[in-house]
Amino acid sequence: MNNADLADRVSEAHGLTKADARKLVDGIFAAITGAAAAGEEVSLNGFGKFKVKESAAREGRNPSTGEAIQIAASKKLAFTPAKAVKDKLNG
């Protein structure tokens, strides 16, 4: 499923035009992205949590040459599903 498919399902379920549903879906993703960029945890009841995790700088290897390289520190967006989602997936 992609953004357009999600917008189609929202438009069908709530009687919206596809354009309005697409704006709504894009707005939700923009709000989640903005909150994550500000370092906030986004918790959606019954769905799960999005939070930023920091990855420390580390040493790695170039697979083609075997040479040691430095991998820079970075931030990652992690998702933890809610119990209701886990239960639906597993039974």
N, C-alpha and C positions, 0 to 999 in steps of 0.2 A: 504494500500500500504506500502511495506517495501523497504529497500535499493535495494534489488535485482530487485523488480518490477520497481522501478524508473530507475535503470540502463538499464533494458530491454527496457523501453519506450524511453530513450535517445538514445540507440543503434539503435532502429528502425527508429526514427525520423531523425537521423543524419548520418546514414550509418556507424556506428562504430561497432567494435566487442564488444561483451558483456563484455569482460575483460577490454577493454579500457574505456568503458562507466562506469563500476564499479569503476575503478581507478579515473575517473573524478568526479563521485558522492562522493566517499570517500574523495577526495581532497577538494571539496567544503565544506563538513561538517567539515573537519579538519580546514579549514581556518576560518569558522564561529566560531568554538569552540575556536581556538587560539585567535582570536580577542576579543571574549567575556571574555576569561580568563585574557586578558590584560586590561580589563575594557573599551574597545571600543564599540561603538554602530555600529551595522552592518545594513545599510540601503540598501535595494534592490528595486530599482525603479519598481513600478507596482506590487510589491509583499508584502512588509512590512518591519518592523524594528525589529531587535533583540536587546535587551539591558539588562544589568545586573541591577537587583534591589536588594537592601539590606533589609533583614528582621532583625529587632532588636531582641535582647534576650527578652524572656518573660516567664511568669510563666504559666504552664499548669497543668493538672490533669492526673494522671494515671487512665485510665478508669476502671481497675479491682479493684483497692484499694481505689480510690478517693484521694490518697495522692498527695500533691502539689509537682511538679517537675519543674526544670529549663530547658527551651528549649533554646539551644544556638543560637546565631546570625548566620545567613547564607546568602548566595547569591543565587539568583534565576535568571534564564534566562527567560525573558518575551518576547512574540511576540505580536506585534500590526500589524494587517493586513492593507494593503493599501486600499484606497477607491475602486479601481478597483476590488480587491478581495472581499470586502464586497458586492459590487454591483452584482458580479457574483453569490455569495452565496444566495443573497436575491431577485433574480429576474432576 
